[in-house]
Amino acid sequence: MNPVPYRSRWMDDELELFRDAARRFVENEIVPNDARWRDQHHVDRDLWNKAGEVGLLCTDIPAEYGGVGGDARHEAVVVEEMGRRGITSFGHMVHSILAHYVLNYGSEDQKRDWLPRMASGELVGAIAMTEPGAGSDLQAVKMRAVREGDHYVLNGAKTFISNGLHAGLVGVVAKTDPARGAKGISIVMVETKDLPGYRVGRVLEKIGQHGWDTAELFFDDCRVPAHWLLGPAEGQGFVQLMRDLPYERALLALGGVAAMEYALELTTAYVRERKAFGQALLEMQNTRFKLAEVKTQVQVARVFIDDCIDRLSTGTLDTVTASMAKYWITDAQCRVMDECLQLFGGYGYMREYPISQLYADSRVQRIYGGANEIMKEIVARSL
């Protein structure tokens, strides 16, 4: 007996229409080019403008600032439509996260200047947190932003910066007062075009997510206007980051669920057709039991993340729950990809098969957005 088809409780008819538009864009503009982008290690720059034209950027930013005027559910739809085709080349999620920092903590002038250009794709957003010696431990950053009159002077290096190659607006996490620890961290927004002292280094070679430009950024005596500081005063950066991380972590977890659902779909289709010892793989008990385990994990993850997205859209998602979702779902994602790849046998190890890309692309999910060990520490502190 087949189960009743599941529908996320946060979906409605208007969102279904939006999903149709997002799906068409993914199928027509991204899927045909994704292999090429993986080879060149970045998407074409004009993809950002195309996405802006059809309303797929800054979907939950108010219309008065150039956004679509939706809520977190609209952003969730875009994340799902990318995930359901295994797309990791387009860094729209980081772009949206930066837009939220501007919306939540920026001045009115900053919001009216940057957000419309982010929504149109004119500005590509990136967040520069990680350094060669500082990852999940943000208090260890060495990047300096020193106030000199009406400017800040930035010096330092950032690494593993998603959207780094095309970034036109970067939220730079820097020390404005090193003696104050976490209270001395600020976010300084940086428009990169023609900025003296700003330099993009290598686009880094990664195990997976080959089409997503992940780069090194260098700041050598970069002078930026003091009014590009995010927030009313210095020292707000750490708090700003902590408050907005549930948004990022919920979307990362949602992307993990969508990727798992895609992997299950691909694997089920493959084992129906692939034969061994005179029968389809799906007719073998081991295959059936493995896929039963995978389907159960995916369904549990789906129900959990749907609750998180529902709460995110109403402003009630807390840090602990988002941390649980991020660590548990991305751990499950890596297990599921491993099980699915195994059922493909040797073909699963070939790059031409999407399951191999899903397998490689998934591994970083347990690292970025806060390593899963940090997520467990956050959960443990709530006990």
C-alpha positions in Angstrom: 0.0 0.0 0.0 1.5 3.3 -1.1 1.6 6.1 1.5 -0.3 9.3 1.0 2.0 11.8 -0.9 3.7 14.1 1.6 3.4 17.9 1.3 5.3 20.3 3.5 2.9 22.0 5.8 4.5 25.4 5.0 3.6 25.2 1.3 0.6 26.9 -0.2 -0.7 27.5 -3.7 1.2 30.8 -4.2 4.4 29.1 -3.2 3.7 26.3 -5.7 3.5 28.9 -8.5 6.8 30.3 -7.3 8.3 26.8 -7.2 7.3 26.3 -10.8 9.1 29.5 -11.8 12.2 28.5 -9.8 12.2 25.0 -11.3 12.0 26.3 -14.9 15.0 28.6 -14.2 17.0 25.7 -12.8 16.2 23.4 -15.6 16.7 25.9 -18.4 19.5 28.1 -17.1 21.5 26.0 -14.7 21.3 22.3 -15.4 22.5 22.6 -19.1 25.6 24.6 -18.0 26.4 22.9 -14.7 29.0 20.5 -16.0 30.9 23.4 -17.7 30.8 25.5 -14.6 32.2 22.6 -12.6 35.1 22.4 -15.0 35.8 26.1 -14.9 35.2 26.3 -11.1 32.7 29.1 -11.2 29.4 30.1 -12.8 29.2 32.6 -15.6 28.8 36.1 -14.1 25.6 36.8 -16.0 23.8 34.0 -14.2 23.4 36.4 -11.3 21.7 39.0 -13.4 19.4 36.4 -15.0 18.4 35.1 -11.5 17.7 38.7 -10.4 15.6 39.4 -13.5 13.2 36.5 -12.6 13.0 37.2 -8.9 15.1 34.4 -7.5 17.5 36.6 -5.5 16.7 38.2 -2.1 13.3 36.5 -2.2 12.6 37.2 1.5 13.8 40.8 1.4 11.0 43.4 1.5 9.9 44.9 -1.8 10.7 48.4 -0.6 14.4 47.4 -0.7 14.1 45.8 -4.1 13.5 42.2 -2.9 10.7 39.9 -3.8 8.9 40.6 -0.6 8.4 37.0 0.5 9.5 35.2 3.6 11.8 32.4 4.5 9.6 29.9 2.7 10.4 31.6 -0.6 14.1 31.2 0.0 13.4 27.6 1.1 11.8 26.9 -2.3 14.9 28.1 -4.2 17.2 26.0 -2.0 15.0 23.0 -2.6 14.9 23.4 -6.3 18.7 23.7 -6.5 19.1 20.6 -4.2 16.6 18.5 -6.1 18.9 18.6 -9.1 22.2 18.4 -7.1 23.1 22.0 -8.0 25.9 23.4 -5.8 27.5 25.8 -8.3 25.3 28.8 -7.7 26.0 30.5 -4.3 22.6 32.1 -4.0 22.3 31.0 -0.3 25.4 32.9 0.9 24.2 35.9 -1.1 20.8 35.8 0.7 22.5 35.4 4.1 24.6 38.6 3.5 21.4 40.4 2.4 19.9 39.5 5.8 22.8 40.9 7.7 22.3 44.2 5.8 18.5 44.1 6.3 18.7 43.3 10.1 21.7 45.5 11.1 22.3 48.0 8.3 21.4 51.7 8.4 18.5 52.9 6.2 21.1 54.3 3.7 22.9 51.0 3.5 19.7 49.0 2.9 18.6 51.3 0.2 22.0 51.3 -1.5 23.0 47.7 -1.3 19.8 45.5 -1.2 18.3 46.6 -4.5 21.6 45.9 -6.3 21.9 42.5 -4.6 18.3 41.7 -5.6 19.0 42.5 -9.3 22.3 40.6 -9.3 24.4 43.7 -9.9 26.2 43.0 -6.6 27.1 39.5 -5.7 27.4 39.0 -1.9 30.0 37.1 0.1 30.8 36.7 3.8 34.4 36.8 4.8 34.7 35.0 8.2 37.2 32.2 7.8 41.0 32.8 7.9 43.9 30.5 7.5 44.1 30.2 11.3 40.5 30.8 12.3 37.4 28.8 11.2 34.6 28.0 13.6 36.4 30.0 16.4 35.5 33.5 15.2 37.3 35.1 18.2 40.6 34.0 16.7 40.3 36.2 13.6 43.3 38.4 12.9 41.9 40.6 10.2 42.2 44.2 11.4 39.9 47.2 10.7 41.5 50.3 12.2 39.6 53.6 12.3 41.4 56.5 10.7 39.2 59.6 10.5 36.3 58.9 8.2 37.7 55.6 7.0 38.6 52.1 8.2 41.8 50.6 7.0 41.6 46.8 6.5 44.5 44.4 6.6 44.5 40.7 6.5 43.6 37.6 4.5 40.5 35.4 4.3 40.2 32.0 2.9 37.4 29.5 1.8 35.2 32.4 0.8 32.2 31.3 -1.2 31.3 33.6 -4.1 34.8 35.1 -3.6 35.6 35.4 -7.3 32.5 37.4 -8.3 31.9 39.1 -5.0 31.0 42.8 -5.3 29.9 43.2 -1.7 31.7 41.4 1.1 30.8 41.4 4.8 34.3 41.3 6.4 34.6 40.0 9.9 37.4 42.0 11.5 38.9 43.0 14.8 38.3 46.7 15.6 39.5 46.3 19.1 41.6 43.2 19.7 41.9 43.8 23.4 38.1 43.2 23.9 37.9 39.6 22.5 34.5 38.9 21.1 33.3 42.4 21.9 36.0 43.8 19.7 34.7 42.1 16.5 32.9 44.1 13.9 31.5 43.5 10.4 32.7 46.0 7.9 30.9 45.9 4.5 33.2 46.3 1.5 32.3 47.2 -2.1 35.1 45.6 -4.0 35.0 47.2 -7.4 38.1 49.2 -8.2 39.1 49.1 -4.5 42.8 49.7 -4.0 44.5 47.0 -1.9 41.7 44.4 -2.4 42.7 41.3 -4.3 41.1 38.0 -5.1 43.6 35.1 -4.8 43.2 31.6 -6.0 39.9 29.9 -6.7 40.5 26.9 -4.5 40.4 23.3 -5.7 37.9 21.3 -3.5 36.9 17.7 -3.1 33.4 18.6 -4.3 31.2 21.6 -5.2 33.6 22.3 -8.1 31.4 24.8 -9.8 31.1 27.1 -6.7 33.8 29.8 -6.7 35.6 29.4 -3.3 38.5 31.8 -3.1 41.1 33.6 -1.1 40.7 37.3 -0.4 43.4 39.7 0.5 43.1 43.2 2.0 46.3 45.3 2.0 45.7 48.8 3.5 42.2 48.9 2.0 40.6 52.1 2.9 36.8 52.0 3.1 34.3 54.7 4.3 33.6 54.4 8.0 29.8 54.5 7.3 30.3 51.0 5.8 30.5 49.6 9.3 27.5 47.3 9.9 25.5 48.4 12.9 25.5 51.6 15.0 28.8 51.0 16.7 31.9 48.9 16.7 32.0 45.6 18.5 28.6 44.4 17.4 29.8 41.8 14.9 29.9 38.7 17.1 26.4 39.2 18.3 25.2 39.9 14.8 26.7 36.7 13.5 25.3 34.6 16.4 21.8 36.0 15.9 21.6 35.3 12.2 23.3 31.9 12.2 20.0 30.0 12.7 18.8 31.2 9.3 22.0 30.0 7.6 22.0 26.6 9.4 18.3 25.9 8.7 18.9 26.5 5.0 22.0 24.4 4.9 20.0 21.6 6.5 17.2 22.0 4.0 19.6 21.8 1.2 20.8 18.5 2.7 17.3 17.1 2.8 16.7 18.1 -0.9 20.0 16.5 -1.9 19.1 13.3 0.0 15.7 13.1 -1.7 17.4 13.5 -5.1 19.9 10.7 -4.3 17.1 8.4 -3.2 15.2 9.1 -6.5 18.3 8.4 -8.6 19.2 5.3 -6.7 15.7 3.8 -6.8 15.6 4.3 -10.5 19.0 2.7 -11.0 18.4 -0.4 -9.0 15.1 -1.0 -10.8 17.0 -1.3 -14.1 20.4 -2.7 -13.1 20.5 -6.5 -13.1 22.8 -8.9 -11.3 22.6 -12.7 -11.1 19.6 -12.7 -13.3 17.4 -10.2 -11.3 17.0 -6.5 -10.8 19.0 -5.2 -7.8 15.7 -3.9 -6.3 14.5 -7.5 -6.0 17.4 -8.4 -3.7 16.7 -8.1 0.0 19.9 -6.2 0.9 19.0 -3.5 -1.7 15.4 -3.3 -0.5 16.4 -3.1 3.2 19.2 -0.5 2.5 16.7 1.7 0.6 14.1 1.2 3.3 16.6 2.6 5.8 17.5 5.5 3.5 13.9 6.4 2.8 13.2 6.4 6.6 16.1 8.7 7.4 15.2 11.0 4.6 11.5 11.2 5.7 12.5 11.9 9.3 14.9 14.6 8.2 12.1 16.1 5.9 9.6 16.3 8.7 12.2 17.9 11.1 13.4 20.5 8.6 9.8 21.4 7.6 9.1 22.2 11.2 12.3 24.4 11.3 11.3 26.2 8.0 7.8 26.8 9.4 9.3 28.3 12.6 11.9 30.3 10.6 9.2 31.9 8.5 7.4 33.0 11.7 10.6 34.2 13.5 10.4 31.5 16.2 13.3 29.2 15.2 15.8 29.2 18.1 19.6 28.6 17.9 19.6 25.2 19.6 16.9 23.7 17.3 18.7 25.1 14.2 22.0 23.6 15.4 20.3 20.2 16.0 18.9 20.3 12.4 22.2 21.4 10.9 24.4 18.7 12.6 21.9 15.8 12.5 20.7 16.3 8.9 24.1 16.9 7.4 25.5 13.8 9.2 22.5 11.8 7.8 23.2 13.3 4.4 26.7 11.9 4.3 25.5 8.5 5.4 22.7 8.4 2.8 25.1 9.4 0.0 27.5 6.7 1.0 24.7 4.0 1.0 23.3 5.2 -2.3 26.7 5.4 -4.0 27.4 1.8 -2.9 24.3 0.5 -4.6 25.6 2.0 -7.9 28.7 -0.1 -7.6 31.6 0.9 -9.8 29.4 3.3 -11.7 28.9 5.3 -8.6 32.6 6.2 -8.6 32.4 7.7 -12.0 32.1 11.5 -12.2 29.6 11.3 -15.1 27.0 9.8 -12.7 25.3 12.4 -10.5 25.5 10.2 -7.4 29.3 10.7 -7.4 28.9 14.4 -7.4 26.2 14.3 -4.7 28.6 12.2 -2.6 31.5 14.6 -3.0 29.4 17.8 -2.6 27.8 16.6 0.6 31.0 16.2 2.7 31.5 19.9 3.4 28.0 20.2 4.8 29.4 18.9 8.1 32.1 21.6 8.1 30.8 25.0 6.9 28.2 27.0 8.6 29.8 25.9 11.9 31.4 22.5 12.2 29.0 19.8 13.5 31.1 19.5 16.7 30.3 23.1 17.4 26.6 22.4 16.8 26.8 19.6 19.4 28.4 21.9 21.9 25.6 24.5 21.4 23.0 21.8 22.0 24.9 20.5 25.0 24.9 23.9 26.6 21.1 23.9 26.6 20.8 20.7 28.7 
